[in-house]
Amino acid sequence: MKKAVIIFTVISSIFSLSSNAQLLQFGIKGGANFANYTGGSVEGIDFNNIASYHAGVVAELNIFDNFAVQPELLYSTQGSELKGLGEQIKNELGYLSLPVLAKFYLTDNGLSLEAGPQFSVLVSERNEIDTSNTNTFDFGIAGGLSYKLTKRLFVSGRYVAGLTDVKKDADVKNSVIQLSVGIMF
């Protein structure tokens, strides 16, 4: 009974904050990823883009009229298509990603610039070359633009540049362009 009261109080407080002052909003988002490996090269292997997806939850904490902090929790598939190993292999990596972005509103009608770090943990790998060779943590820098179509509906475009090596024996990093649509509640 006490757990139910505590959970109800926390949820009520969150929705109260969100509806009264619009200080804190929650939403969902998803969209397309266009990913590849960048950085170094591996002898005899060419890297090509793959199309994949991302989806998850988003929060926006408004600090000032034109500034907010936007943490997200996303499942994001990244990787690359590898050519030159005798056959073509699509190395698809599934990450649980936590971008924490500073959001600067550039106009009153909802155009914003977003930038900040992204922390990711590898949770799946398909068509792997060597599972033990893939690093399980990925750190990157994200930046992009968002536009509020309405008070609740938004679209965004973002580039995430990986700063850590994807593979332990190759100097390659994740690189992904994300196109998203979302709704705030």
C-alpha positions in Angstrom: 0.0 0.0 0.0 2.8 2.4 0.9 4.6 1.7 -2.4 1.4 2.6 -4.3 1.0 5.9 -2.4 4.7 6.8 -3.1 4.4 6.0 -6.8 1.1 7.9 -7.1 2.7 10.9 -5.3 5.8 10.9 -7.6 3.7 10.6 -10.8 1.3 13.3 -9.6 4.2 15.6 -8.8 5.8 15.1 -12.2 2.6 15.8 -14.1 1.9 18.8 -11.8 5.3 20.2 -12.7 4.7 19.5 -16.3 1.2 20.9 -16.6 1.5 23.9 -14.2 4.7 25.6 -15.2 5.9 23.6 -18.2 9.2 23.3 -16.4 9.5 19.6 -17.1 8.0 17.8 -20.1 8.2 14.1 -21.2 7.8 12.6 -24.6 8.7 9.9 -27.0 10.6 10.0 -30.2 11.9 7.8 -33.0 13.2 7.8 -36.5 15.9 6.8 -39.0 19.6 6.4 -38.5 22.2 6.6 -41.3 25.3 5.1 -39.7 28.9 4.3 -40.7 32.3 3.8 -39.2 34.7 6.7 -39.6 38.2 7.6 -38.4 40.9 5.2 -39.4 40.9 2.4 -41.9 41.3 -1.3 -41.9 43.4 -2.8 -44.6 41.3 -4.4 -47.3 38.0 -3.4 -45.9 35.7 -0.7 -47.2 33.0 0.8 -44.9 29.6 1.7 -46.3 26.5 3.4 -44.7 23.7 1.4 -43.2 20.1 2.6 -42.6 18.7 1.7 -39.2 16.5 3.2 -36.5 16.3 4.7 -33.0 13.5 5.1 -30.6 13.0 6.1 -27.0 11.9 8.6 -24.4 12.8 12.3 -24.1 12.6 14.8 -21.3 12.9 18.6 -21.4 13.8 20.6 -18.4 13.3 24.3 -19.1 15.8 26.5 -17.3 15.2 29.8 -18.9 12.9 31.1 -21.7 15.3 30.2 -24.4 17.4 27.4 -22.7 16.6 23.9 -21.6 18.4 20.6 -20.8 17.2 17.6 -22.8 18.2 14.1 -21.6 17.0 11.2 -23.7 17.1 7.4 -23.3 17.2 5.7 -26.7 17.7 2.4 -28.3 19.8 3.1 -31.3 21.2 0.8 -34.0 24.5 1.8 -35.6 27.4 0.2 -37.4 28.6 -0.2 -40.9 28.5 -2.5 -43.9 31.9 -4.1 -44.4 33.1 -5.0 -47.9 36.3 -6.9 -48.6 36.1 -9.9 -46.3 35.2 -12.2 -49.1 31.5 -11.4 -48.6 29.6 -8.3 -47.7 28.8 -8.1 -43.9 26.4 -5.7 -42.2 27.8 -5.2 -38.7 24.8 -3.8 -36.8 25.4 -2.7 -33.2 22.5 -2.0 -30.9 23.2 0.6 -28.2 21.3 1.9 -25.2 22.2 5.6 -25.6 21.9 8.5 -23.1 22.4 11.9 -24.8 22.3 14.9 -22.4 21.9 18.0 -24.6 21.9 21.7 -24.0 19.0 23.1 -26.0 19.1 26.7 -27.1 15.9 28.1 -28.6 16.9 30.3 -31.6 13.4 31.7 -32.4 10.1 32.1 -30.7 8.4 29.6 -33.0 10.3 26.6 -31.8 13.6 26.3 -33.7 16.3 25.1 -31.4 20.0 24.2 -31.5 21.0 21.1 -29.4 24.5 20.0 -28.4 26.0 17.7 -25.8 27.6 14.4 -24.9 26.2 11.0 -25.6 27.0 7.9 -23.5 26.1 4.5 -25.0 26.3 0.9 -23.9 26.3 -2.0 -26.4 23.4 -4.3 -25.8 23.3 -6.3 -29.0 25.4 -7.1 -32.1 24.2 -8.7 -35.3 26.4 -10.2 -38.0 29.4 -9.8 -35.8 32.9 -10.4 -37.0 34.3 -11.0 -33.5 32.0 -10.3 -30.5 35.0 -10.1 -28.1 36.5 -7.5 -30.3 33.7 -4.9 -29.9 34.0 -2.3 -27.2 30.9 -2.3 -25.0 31.0 1.5 -24.2 30.8 4.3 -26.7 31.1 8.0 -26.0 30.3 10.7 -28.6 29.3 14.3 -29.1 25.9 15.1 -30.5 24.6 18.2 -32.2 21.6 19.2 -34.3 18.5 21.2 -34.8 14.9 20.7 -33.7 11.7 22.4 -34.7 8.3 22.3 -32.9 5.6 21.9 -35.5 3.0 22.4 -32.7 3.2 22.7 -28.9 3.5 18.9 -28.7 4.8 17.6 -32.1 8.5 18.1 -33.1 11.0 17.0 -35.7 14.8 17.0 -35.4 18.0 16.2 -37.2 21.2 15.3 -35.4 24.7 14.2 -36.0 26.5 12.0 -33.4 30.3 11.7 -33.8 31.8 8.8 -31.8 35.0 9.6 -29.9 35.8 6.0 -28.8 36.9 3.1 -30.9 34.2 0.7 -31.9 36.5 -2.2 -32.3 39.5 -2.9 -30.0 41.9 -3.7 -32.9 40.7 -1.0 -35.4 40.8 2.7 -35.2 37.2 3.3 -36.3 34.5 5.2 -34.6 30.7 5.4 -34.9 29.2 8.1 -37.0 25.4 8.5 -37.3 22.9 11.0 -38.7 19.5 10.8 -36.9 16.2 12.1 -38.3 13.5 12.0 -35.7 9.8 12.8 -35.1 8.4 13.0 -31.6 5.6 14.1 -29.3 5.7 15.7 -25.9 3.0 15.0 -23.3 
